[in-house]
Structures are given as structure tokens and as C-alpha cells.
Amino acid sequence: MVSVDGSLFIQIANFLFLVWALNIVLYKPIRNILVKRKEKITDFEQGIDTFNKNAKEKDGAFASGIKEARKTGLKKKEIFLQEAADEEKKLVEEINKKAQASLAEARERIVKDVEGVRASLQQELDTFAKAIGEKILGRAV
């Protein structure tokens, strides 16, 4: 038979003291550690979210910067191509002018040479005509 005596109250008090002591010594520190760990994990997750947002913003800024740089580069390229085309036109015009001047000079020389040859042939023409006339007629003219 089980008899209920004073030792039951001592055991109940002992149990309550043990629960209280374990709570103070063991359970509260573990719960505090778990709460701190949860706070750290939450902070890390917020930091990761913040870094991801920053990375996306920087990626967007980088992409827009590259896009802007490409636009600027294309504009400069068009400007350079236009300047090169203008320079090419100037060079072609200068070369054409020089060629025209050389051609005109060559024509003048040819005209002078032709006139000189014509004058010399004109002088010799009389001699040749006289010689041909003598040969055809068979007598001196």
C-alpha cells in the first residue's frame, strides 16, 4: 500500500525546485541562445535581401551606363565618319584641282609643241612641195 506522508510534499517541493533550477541554469540560456540565433538569422536574411537589391540596382546602373556609353560611342563614330568623309572630299577636290592644273599645263605644252612643229613643218612644207612638184613635173620649178 502506498501511504501519503510528508515525503510526498518533500518530493513535490524537490520536483518544483529541480524544475526551477533547470529553468534558470539550463532552459533559459538555451532559449536565449535560440532567440539570439533567430535574430542573427533574421539580420543575415535582411542583409542578403539588401545586398541583392543593391546588386540589382548596380547591375541596372551598369547596364544603363554601358547603353549610354554605346550611344555616345556611336555618335562619336558618326562624327568621325562624317569628318573623314569631309576630309576625303577635300583631298579629292585638291587632287582634282592639281590634276586639272597638270592637264591644262600639259595641254598648253602640247599646243606649244604642235605650233612649233607646225611652224617647222610649214617652213619645210615649201621645200617638200617644191621637191614633190619637181618630181611630178620632171623639171625645176
Phi, psi and omega in degrees: 000148182261127178251138180265114178230199185290338181292335178295318179291326177293318179295320178296315178296319178299316180296314180295319176298318180296317178297316179296316181294316179295323178297315181288315187278321190247306190288316180297314177299321179294317178296321177297319178297317179296320178296316179296319179297317179298319177297317179297317180297318178297316178298317179297319179296319177295320178296319178296316178299317179298315179296321178296317178297316179298319180296319179295318178297316180293323178295318177296318178295321179295316180296318179292326176296318178295318180298316179295319179296322178295317178299314180298317179298318179295321178297315179296321179298316178297320178298314180297319179296320178295317178297320179295320178296318178297316179297320178298318179298317179299314180297318179296319178297316179298316180296318178297319178298315179297319180295319178296319179296316178296319180296317179296318179297319179295320179296318179298317179297318180296317179299315178298316179297318180297318180295321178294317178294319180298318180295317180292323177291326178297319178294320181281341181300318179298318180295315180294321180295319179295318180293319180293318179300319180294322181290319181291314182280335180079015178215171181282139180254000000 
